[in-house]
Amino acid sequence: MSGPRPAARPAAPEQTFHRTLVLPAPFSLAQTCGPVAWVGHRSPCHSWCEDHLLWVGWEGDKVVWRQVRQQPPTSLNITTNSLRVSSDGEWARGVLGSDVRLPAFTDPVVQSLSDRFIGLRPYCDGSVVDGIVTAIIGQSISVAAAAVTQARLAALFSAPLARGDRDYRPLPRPDQLASASPAIIRQSGVTMRRAEALGHAARAFIAGDVPNDAEARRDPDGASRALQGLPLVGRWTAESALLWGIGAPDAYPTGDVALLRAARLAYGRPAMDLRDLDQVAERWRPARGLAARLLWTALFGPAPGQADLHDISQES
């Protein structure tokens, strides 16, 4: 007769690290993270919680999380499970767009918004792959519905990571999507055609048939053309993938109804249509994507719960 089985050894508590990252001035985490706040707590991989950003994603084959608060004027207090100190700066450049500065706009309406939201940077997913996943899912549905579908997709490929009072998951890696059948991807709620398109896009990235992140940043126009060679990827989807995937400064999602709504308000032109918007957007080159973010921020507002940049500068 065998003796009693030894008690299971409790899992070691996760090691966390507390670090500070200083970004170039001017910078506002609240203005930059407006898009996070706009989807509420529906996204699987990030949320705005009172006064801080909670982000979850892949670094190699490890799921990494970061809790980020701004310490006026431009310091970020970061709590994370990432071992590498250098990864914080890489993450800030890739996700927060910390090294991108708002240009001077010749369009007085957009320049006035730039003066108002001087600390805004192009928040994004941090990769072309995540951008194309987000854009394909977001075709013809609301931002809120797209975030819910992303959460369902992420749940098919990753165990939950509990932070605070909710679970988070990263978006699936290309290898995970590439090896999954369309029927599996379809369980997220996307159509079968979109499920097939997501798998095709992942395999194209793995094969090197479309630009990687560095190539897309160097040549966003070429990347847009390459992405439009993928199934179900037209101009709006390709430009949205670059806008929200890598924060491309001049990516312009023509036909975007939310941008039209924002422009009607900012320009005081309630009768403006999409053709008018395309003509107006020509004034924003070479930073149409940044101009669009300013317009959206004027419409929907920055993330709540932090002092605005003027108040921050007064405290410094």
N, C-alpha and C positions, 0 to 999 in steps of 0.2 A: 504494500500500500504506500503510495507516494505521500510525502509530507505536504503541509500547506504551501500554496503558491505564494511567492514573495509579493508584497504590495507593490503596485505600480509606482514608479518614481514620478513625482509631480513634474509637470513641464516647467522648465526654467522661465521665469518672467522675461518678457521681451525687454531688451535693452533699448533705452531711449537716450537721445542726446539733445542738449540745449545749446544753440549757437546763435550768433548775431551776424547778419549780413548787411553791409552798407551799400546802398545803391546810389547811382548818380542822381543828383537833384535836378529838377524837381520830380518827386515821385509821390503818388497817392495810391495806396493799396485799395482803398474803397472805390476810387474812380476806375482803376484798372479792373477790379473784380465785379463791376456792374453786371456783366453777362452771367456770372455765377449766381448772383442774387436774383436775376430775372427768372430763372427756372425754379426757384425755391429749393426744396429738398428732394426734387424728383431725380436729379442726376445720380448715377451710381458712383461717380468718381470725384465729385467735389461738391462743396456747399459753403455758403456764407453763414456763419453762426454768430450773431450779435455784432462782434467787432473783429472777427478773424476768418481766415480762409482755412478750410480743411480740404486737402487734396490727396488723392490716392492714385498711384500709377505704377508702371513697370520701370525698373532700372535693371537691365539685363533680364535675368529670370527671377528676380525678387520683387515682391510687391512692397512698395515704399509708400509711406504716408508722411505728410508734413502738415503741421498746424502753424500758421503764420499770422503774426500780429505786427502792425507797424508801430515803431517807437519813434515819435517825432524827432527830427524831421524826415530822415530817409533811412533809418535803420529798421531791419526786419528781425524780430525775435522768432526763431524757428525751433520748434520741437519736432523731432523726427526719429525714425528707426534706421535711417541711412547712416552707414559707418563713415562714408567718405565726406570729408569737409568740403572738398572741391565740388562735390555734386550739388551743393546748394546754389553756387553761382551758375553752374550749368543749367540747373532747373529754372532759376530766375530768368536767365536769358531765353531759354526755350519756351517757358510757359507764361511768364509775366511780361516777356518782351522788354526786359529791363534796359537793354542797350539801344532801344529805339526811341528817338526823340521826335516830338511833333514838329513838323516843318512850319515855315511861314506860308500861309495860304493867301493867294490873291483874291479869293472869294471872301468878301467881308462877312457874310453870314457864318461861314465855317471858321474864319479867323476869330470871330467873337466867341464861338464855342470853344476854340482852342485856348483862348485867354481865360475862359471860365473853368475849363477842365484841364488845367496846365499839367497836372500830374498823371494824366491818363497814359497808359501803355497798352499795347495790343495783346490782351490775354488770349490764350489759345490752348489747344490740346497738347501741343508740343511736338507733333509728328504729322507727316502727310498721311500716314496710314490711319491714324485716329480721325484725321480730318475727313478723309473720304468715307469712312464708316459713318461718322456723324452726318455728313452731307447726304449720303444715299438714304439713310434712315429718315432724314428730315424732309425728303421730297414730298411736297403737297400736304403736309400736316403741320400742326402748330408746334411751336418750340416746346411747350409743356408735354404734348403727346410724344414728341421725338425723344425727350429725356426719359419718359416712362419706358419707351421701347428700348432705349439704350440700356436701361437697368435690367430689363428682361433678358436682353442679349448677354450682358455681362454675367448674369446669374447662371447662364448655361455653361460657362467656362471657368469660373473662379469661385472659390469659397468666400464667404463673407468675412470682412475685416471689421470688427466692432470698434467704433470710436464714438465716444459720447453716448447718445441715446439712439443711435441708428447704425446700420451696417453699410459698408462701402465695398465696392469692387472696381478694379480697373477694367477698361475696355479690353476685349480679347486681343491677344497678339496675332500678327499675321499668320504664324504657323498654326495657331489654333483654328482660325477661320479657314485656312487653306485645307486643313485635313477634315473639316466637318462637312457632313452632307448638307445639301440645301434643306432637306427635311428637318434636320436639327436646328439650323439657323432660323428656319420658318417658325419655330416654336416661340421666338421672341415676339411674334406678331407682325413681322414684315410680310409682304407678299412673296410668293414663290419666285417671281422674277427678281425682286430685290435680294432675296436670299442667295440666288444664283450669282447676282452681280457682286455681292459682298465676297463670296468665295473666290470669284474670278479676280477681283481686285487684289485680294490677299496673295493669290498665287502669282499675279503679275509683279507685285512688289518683291516677293521672294526670288523670282527669276531675274529681277533687274530690268524688267521691261518698261518700267516707269521710273521717274527720278526719285532718288532718296531725298532725305531732308536737306542735306547740304547742297545737293544739286538744285533742288527746288528753290532754295533761298538765293542761290546765285542767278538762276534763270527762271523766275516765276512764270513768264510768258510761255517759255518752252514747256514748263511743267504743266501749265494749263492745257496746252495743246495735246500733250501726251496723255493726260488724264481723260480728255475727251475721246480718246480712242478706246476707253473701257466701256463695257455694256452699261447702259442706263445713265451714262455720265455725259450731260450736256454742259453748256457754258455755265449756267447757274450752279450746278453741282460742283464742277471743277473749281470755279472761283471761290465758292463757299468752302471747299476743302482746303484751299490755300489760305483763305482768310481766317478760318477757325482752326486749321490744322497747324500752321506755322506762323500765323500773324503777318502774312505778306502785306506790306504797306499799301500796295496799289491794287490788291485783289478787289474786284468789283462784281458783286452778284446781281447782274442786271435782271430786272423783273421781280426784285424782292419787295413784297407788299408792305412789310414792316418798315423798310427804309423809305418807301414812298410816303407812308403815314408820317414818319419823322420829318421828312423834307417838307411836306405840306405845312406842318406846324412851324418849322423853323423859318421858312421863307414867306409864311403868311399867304400861301397860294392853295386854297382848298380844292381848286379845280385841277391842280397839277396831275398829269397822268404819267404812266411809265415812260412814254417816249420823251416827255418834257424832262423827266428825271435824268434820263440818259444824257440829254443835252447839257443839263446843269452840271452833271458829274464830270464832264470834260474839263470844267474849271478846276477840279480838285487834283488833276494829275500833277505829279506822279505819286499821290498819296490818297487815292480814292478810298482805299480800305480804312485808312485812319480817319478820313472825313466821315465815312459811314459810321464808324464807332462813336464819333463825337455827336452825330445826329441821333443815333440810338440812345446815347447817354442823356442827351437833352430830353428825349421823350420818356424814357423809363427811369432815369435817375441813377446815381452811383449806388453802390452797396451801402446800406444804412449802418448806423452805429458807430461811425468814426467821425472825428472832427474833419471839416473840410481842409483843403490845403492852406487856405488863408489862415485859419486858426492854428494849424500846425506850425506855419512859419512864424507866427507871433509867439509861439511857445519856445521856439528854438533859441 
